[in-house]
Amino acid sequence: MSTADSPLPKSRPSSEAKLGFVLALLVTAGLLPGEQWPAVALLAVVAYLAHAVAGTASTVLWRRGRQFAIVAVVMGSAGLMSRLDADSAVAMGALLLRMTVAFLAGLWLMQVMTAAELIRVLRRWHFPPALIAILSSLLRYVVVLWEEHERLLRAQQSRAGGTAAGWASWIAAVHRLGLLLLRGIDRAERTHRAMIARGWDGTERWLS
């Protein structure tokens, strides 16, 4: 087969294009007024189709979607109970649609970009160094935070003789999150002091 007849390699979107796509979705959804909620819903459909193109596993969408739905239902219920009229319902519906766009766009970005790629793009776009340092630390230590949560969960289950059910599970989750917050603050302070002692100057460095 000659060079002219050989198939061209498929070009993949660059990291800048991926992040730009997500930012365009978020900014557009945020600027649209609540009365134009069908346009916001269309953006949510576009974000969902992006998952289909990227090949996001349905189990990932289902698991993360359930977690997001709990937060969305709580916020929506609180907003509707504050004002029971048509305008409030439209505004709350538009807010939930914007949250859905943000959720789907953020989850898609997690599937198609690594943390190191995201940090490099933000540096090339000249984002504030303090913001990049905070985001970099968050991306590095979110796994540590999740492991700490798993240890607290196993400790609660061992003391209770199993997994709590009903309201008891929600109360246990609140206690667990409170302990996680306290432990996270303590670990963050110790980590920061250790980094300062080792000469950290505020610049994040990633090893390829």
Residue pairs with C-beta under 8 A, 6 or more apart in sequence:
13 21
15 113
15 117
15 118
15 120
15 121
16 121
16 124
16 125
18 109
18 112
18 113
19 109
19 113
19 118
19 121
21 50
22 105
22 106
22 108
22 109
25 43
25 46
25 47
25 101
25 105
26 101
26 102
26 105
28 43
29 40
29 43
29 97
29 98
29 101
29 102
30 98
32 39
32 40
32 94
33 94
34 90
34 91
34 93
34 94
34 95
35 90
35 94
37 90
37 93
37 94
37 97
40 94
40 97
40 98
40 101
41 97
43 101
44 97
44 100
44 101
44 104
47 100
47 101
47 104
47 105
47 108
48 104
50 104
50 105
50 108
51 61
51 104
51 107
51 108
51 111
54 108
54 111
54 112
56 107
56 108
56 111
60 107
60 111
61 107
64 103
64 107
65 103
68 99
68 100
68 103
71 99
72 96
72 99
72 100
75 95
75 96
75 99
76 92
76 95
76 96
79 88
79 91
79 92
79 95
80 88
80 89
80 92
82 88
109 118
115 136
115 139
115 140
116 206
116 208
118 135
118 139
119 132
119 135
119 136
119 139
119 204
119 206
120 206
122 131
122 132
122 135
123 132
129 202
129 203
130 202
132 204
133 202
133 203
133 204
136 204
136 206
137 204
141 188
141 191
144 187
145 180
145 184
148 180
148 183
148 184
148 187
149 176
149 180
152 176
152 179
152 180
153 176
156 164
156 172
156 175
156 176
157 163
160 172
163 169
164 171
164 172
